[in-house]
Amino acid sequence: MTLTNTTETYQSLQPFFTINELNDNTKLIRERHAKDLTRSTYRVLDVLHRYSSKYYGVSYRSKSKIAVELGISRKTVTRACQQLESLGIIQQHELKRHNGDRRRSSNAIVFIRLEPSKIENVPTECPKEETPLNTNNNPKITLDTKRGFRGDKIPAFIYDALSPFLNESAMYKAYSALLRGKAAIDRTITFESNEGLFTDAILSVINGYKRGVVRSISAVLYTAAFDTTAQIYRKEHYKVPDWLEIATH
């Protein structure tokens, strides 16, 4: 995602409301991924955490500066960030200069809010490998009840969006990823009440998969659900200040 490099952009990307929430999230990352991260990735994680206190959970420290600070190469930092992103720990957003200069300015690296417990009785990890496409040997199953293949009820519009492209196993994993991404922001927000936004997000991921841009559907669906839910949450809870009114008081 390409955004403009402004203070408003950093604020809009904030996943947390307090520094304590950020600290708790990073602690959970270390506990959950103690065996997953390399030593270099752990060091990069610590730097990203330190530079995420101004905009809670958003680091604007460049990879080059992180490399200098840690005494490692920029490629090592890039690999570390890629590993963190693949594990659903961070998201990387490409930023452009706000004065019309189309050159890339920096990357905003945003921590993803993790859920400390199992979410809605689904697995806590994204699948690493999938076999999502239907074949003649593994035909698509159509169910009028719109229920998942393991008995989990799937909203009809999600089922209809995914079923032409996913087999039995991949359908369950994809829906699990959507549930986790949504619940990481707010469990009370429902798919059904925001059908249009979630449909657009799902179809965008499917189109990316068909073009070969998306390699892990479940991982990207998690991110899509996370971003869409965050957008809905901000719309419902954030009120833009009336600066004129404030200035007159």
C-alpha positions in Angstrom: 0.0 0.0 0.0 1.4 3.4 -1.0 0.5 6.3 1.2 1.6 9.9 1.7 4.3 10.6 4.2 2.5 12.9 6.7 1.7 13.0 10.4 -1.9 12.3 9.6 -0.9 9.1 7.8 1.1 7.8 10.8 -1.8 8.6 13.1 -4.3 6.8 10.9 -2.1 3.7 10.9 -1.9 3.5 14.7 -3.0 0.0 15.9 -2.9 0.9 19.6 -4.3 3.6 21.9 -1.6 3.5 24.6 2.0 2.6 25.1 1.0 -0.1 27.5 -1.0 -1.8 24.7 2.1 -1.7 22.4 4.3 -3.1 25.2 1.8 -5.9 25.9 1.6 -6.8 22.2 5.4 -7.0 21.8 5.6 -9.2 24.9 3.0 -11.5 23.3 5.0 -11.5 20.1 8.1 -12.7 21.9 6.2 -15.4 23.8 4.3 -16.7 20.7 7.2 -16.6 18.3 10.1 -17.5 20.6 11.2 -20.4 18.4 10.3 -18.8 15.0 12.6 -15.7 14.9 16.3 -15.6 14.2 18.6 -13.6 16.4 18.8 -10.8 13.8 15.0 -10.7 13.5 14.7 -10.4 17.3 17.1 -7.4 17.3 15.2 -5.7 14.5 11.9 -6.3 16.3 13.4 -4.6 19.4 14.4 -1.5 17.3 11.0 -1.3 15.7 9.4 -1.5 19.1 11.5 1.3 20.5 10.7 3.6 17.5 7.0 2.9 17.7 6.2 4.8 20.9 5.4 8.2 19.3 2.7 6.8 17.0 1.6 3.8 19.1 2.7 0.7 17.0 3.9 2.6 13.9 7.7 2.8 13.3 9.0 5.3 10.8 12.7 4.3 11.3 14.3 3.5 8.0 15.8 0.1 7.3 19.1 1.8 6.5 19.2 3.5 9.9 18.2 0.3 11.7 21.1 -1.5 9.9 23.6 1.1 11.0 22.3 1.0 14.6 22.6 -2.8 14.8 25.8 -3.1 12.8 24.2 -5.4 10.2 23.5 -5.0 6.5 20.3 -3.4 5.1 19.5 -6.7 3.4 19.5 -8.5 6.7 17.1 -5.9 8.1 14.9 -6.3 5.0 14.9 -10.1 5.4 14.0 -9.7 9.1 11.1 -7.4 8.2 9.9 -9.9 5.6 9.9 -12.7 8.2 8.0 -10.5 10.7 5.4 -9.7 8.0 5.1 -13.3 6.9 4.3 -14.3 10.5 1.6 -11.6 10.8 3.6 -9.5 13.2 4.0 -6.3 11.2 2.7 -4.7 8.0 5.0 -2.6 5.8 3.5 0.5 4.0 5.4 2.4 1.3 5.2 6.1 1.8 5.7 9.0 -0.7 6.8 12.5 0.0 3.8 14.8 0.6 5.1 17.7 -1.6 4.4 15.9 -4.8 7.8 14.2 -5.1 7.0 10.7 -6.4 10.1 9.2 -5.0 9.7 6.8 -2.1 10.4 8.6 1.2 10.3 5.7 3.7 8.4 2.7 4.9 5.9 2.9 7.8 6.2 -0.4 9.7 3.0 -1.1 11.6 2.7 -3.7 14.4 -0.4 -6.0 14.0 -2.5 -6.2 17.1 -2.3 -9.9 18.3 -5.1 -11.6 20.2 -3.8 -13.1 23.5 -6.1 -16.0 23.4 -7.7 -18.3 20.8 -10.1 -16.3 18.6 -13.6 -17.6 18.0 -12.3 -21.2 18.3 -10.1 -21.1 15.2 -6.4 -21.9 14.9 -3.9 -19.2 16.0 -1.5 -19.7 13.1 -1.8 -19.0 9.4 -1.2 -22.1 7.3 2.2 -22.2 5.7 1.2 -24.2 2.6 -2.1 -24.4 0.8 -3.7 -26.2 -2.1 -6.5 -23.8 -2.8 -7.5 -24.3 -6.4 -10.2 -26.8 -7.2 -9.4 -29.6 -9.7 -11.4 -32.3 -11.4 -10.2 -34.7 -8.8 -11.3 -32.5 -6.0 -14.5 -30.8 -7.1 -16.0 -27.8 -5.4 -18.7 -28.7 -2.9 -21.8 -26.5 -2.9 -24.0 -26.3 0.2 -27.3 -24.4 0.4 -26.8 -24.0 4.1 -23.6 -22.0 3.5 -21.9 -24.0 6.2 -18.1 -24.7 6.3 -16.8 -28.1 5.5 -16.1 -28.7 9.2 -19.5 -27.5 10.4 -18.6 -23.9 10.9 -21.2 -21.5 9.6 -19.8 -19.2 7.0 -21.7 -16.0 5.9 -23.3 -16.6 2.6 -21.5 -13.7 0.8 -18.1 -14.9 2.0 -18.9 -18.5 0.9 -20.0 -17.3 -2.5 -16.8 -15.1 -3.0 -14.4 -17.9 -2.0 -16.0 -21.1 -3.1 -15.3 -20.8 -6.9 -11.6 -20.7 -6.1 -10.9 -22.8 -3.0 -11.2 -26.5 -2.2 -12.5 -27.9 1.1 -9.3 -27.5 3.2 -8.4 -24.1 1.8 -11.9 -22.7 2.4 -11.8 -23.5 6.1 -8.3 -22.0 6.4 -9.3 -18.9 4.5 -12.4 -18.3 6.7 -10.3 -18.9 9.8 -7.9 -16.2 8.7 -10.7 -13.7 8.1 -12.1 -14.4 11.6 -8.7 -13.8 13.2 -8.0 -10.7 11.3 -11.3 -9.2 12.2 -11.1 -10.2 15.9 -7.6 -8.7 16.2 -9.3 -5.3 15.9 -12.8 -5.8 17.3 -14.8 -9.0 17.7 -18.1 -7.1 17.9 -17.8 -5.9 14.3 -19.6 -8.4 12.1 -19.0 -9.5 8.5 -22.7 -9.3 7.7 -23.1 -5.7 8.8 -20.3 -4.6 6.5 -20.8 -7.0 3.6 -19.7 -4.5 0.8 -16.4 -3.6 2.4 -15.4 -7.2 3.3 -16.5 -8.5 -0.2 -14.3 -5.9 -1.9 -11.4 -6.9 0.4 -11.8 -10.6 -0.3 -12.1 -10.2 -4.1 -9.0 -8.0 -4.1 -7.0 -10.9 -2.5 -8.5 -13.4 -4.9 -7.6 -11.3 -7.9 -4.1 -10.9 -6.5 -3.8 -14.7 -6.2 -5.0 -15.3 -9.7 -2.4 -12.9 -11.0 0.3 -14.6 -9.0 0.9 -11.6 -6.7 -0.4 -13.4 -3.6 1.3 -16.6 -2.6 -0.5 -17.3 0.7 -4.2 -16.6 0.5 -4.8 -17.1 4.2 -2.0 -14.8 5.3 -3.2 -12.0 3.0 -6.9 -12.5 3.9 -5.9 -12.0 7.5 -4.3 -8.7 6.6 -7.3 -7.7 4.4 -9.8 -8.5 7.3 -7.5 -6.6 9.8 -7.3 -3.5 7.6 -11.0 -3.5 6.7 -12.1 -3.9 10.3 -9.7 -1.2 11.4 -11.2 1.1 8.8 -14.7 0.3 10.1 -13.6 0.8 13.7 -12.1 4.2 13.0 -15.2 5.3 11.2 -17.4 4.2 14.1 -15.2 5.5 17.0 -13.1 8.4 15.8 -14.5 11.9 15.6 -12.6 14.4 13.6 -12.0 17.5 15.8 -13.7 20.7 14.9 -10.6 22.9 15.0 -12.5 26.1 14.4 -14.7 25.4 17.4 -11.7 24.5 19.5 -9.8 27.7 18.5 -12.7 29.9 19.6 -12.9 28.5 23.1 
